[in-house]
Amino acid sequence: MDTKPEILEETEIPMFEIKKDIAKIKKRDTELNFRTQKTEEYLNTFITLKDSELKSLLDELKGLDIPRLKDLHIYKIVDTLPVSVDDVKLILQGYTLTVSQDNMKKIAETVKKHLPEKKK
């Protein structure tokens, strides 16, 4: 029997969603394999906001209706939480995407609004 896995679909998801999925797996299996444990450690280090706050930020960023900004880009913004225009520019420069200075300012202000006072 020849088993060749076939990728049916690729979907981007933000890190906080992966963290929730790992928590479900951990609850179900009680023990994680090595890679999943390392992934969980990484996510626990970098995800500092609650799921509800990140979901709210995600929805608000989508609501900005910035031209050419896709879910992939929004997820990367939610994952990294840039608080300045330079930070937003740095994150988006890895993509073939042009975002105006005003829109980058809107993104940074939206992220900053969702962060606790000490993180700004």
N, C-alpha and C positions, 0 to 999 in steps of 0.2 A: 504494500500500500504506500503510495507516494503522497506525502503530506507537504504541500506548499501553501503556507498561509498567504492569503490575499488581502491586501488593504482595500477595504471598501470605501472608506471615507476618512478624511483627516479633518479634525476640528480643533481649533485652538481653545484652550480654557485657561482662566487665570489661576495663579498659584493657590489662592484660598479655596478654590473648588477642589483642587488636588488634595489639599490638606483634609477637607471634609471626606473625600473618598477614602483616604488612608485611614481616617478614624473609623469609618464603617468597616473596612477590611480588618482593622485591629480588633474591633468588637466581635466580628464574626469568627476570626481565626485565632484570636488571643495572642498570637505571636507573628511577628513580621519577619520576612527574609532580610538578608543583609542589605540589599539595595534599597528596599523600602524603608528600612530603619534609617539609612543614611539620608534618604530623601526627606523623611519626616524630621530629622534633626535640622536639615537645611531650611525647611519650611518654617519650623519653629523659631529659627534664628532670624529669618527675614520678614516674617509676617507679624507685624506688631499691632495691627488693628483688629477689631472684632469683625466677624463675617458680616454682620448687619451693616457696619460702617463701610466696609469695602463694597458691599452690594449697592449701598446708597451712592457711593462715589462712582461706581460703574454706571449706574443708571443716569446720574447727573452728567457724566462725561458723554454718554450716548445722546443725551438730550441737548447738548451743545450744537449738534448737527454741523460739525466741522467738515467741509468738503474733503473728500478723498481719505478721511480718517476711518479706517475699518476696525472691526472688532479686534483683530490681531494687535493693532497699534494701541487701542484702548486698554486691552488686557496688559500689555507691557507697561503702560503708564500706571495702571493700578498696582502692578507687581512692584514697581520701583519707586513710586510716590515722589516724582520730581516737584520741588517747591519753587523753582526759579525758571525763567525763560531759557537760560543757558542749560539747565538740567533737561528740560523738555527737548531742546534742540539736540543735545547729546544723545538722548534715547532714540529720537526719530531719525538721526542721521544714518543709522544702519539700514534704513529702508529707502526705496526709491519713491520718496514722498516729499511734496513741498507743502508746508504749512506756513501761513502768514504769521508775522510777528504778533499781530493782535490775537490771533487764535491760540498761539503758544502762550500768550499772557493769560488768556481765559482758562487754559488748561492748568497752568501753574496756580492761578488763584483758586480754582475749583478744588485742586488737591490740597492746597494750604488750608482751605476752609474746613476740610474733613479731618485734619490732623489735630491731635491734642496740642495745647499751648506749648509744652516743653519741646516738641519735635520740630517746630517751625524755625 
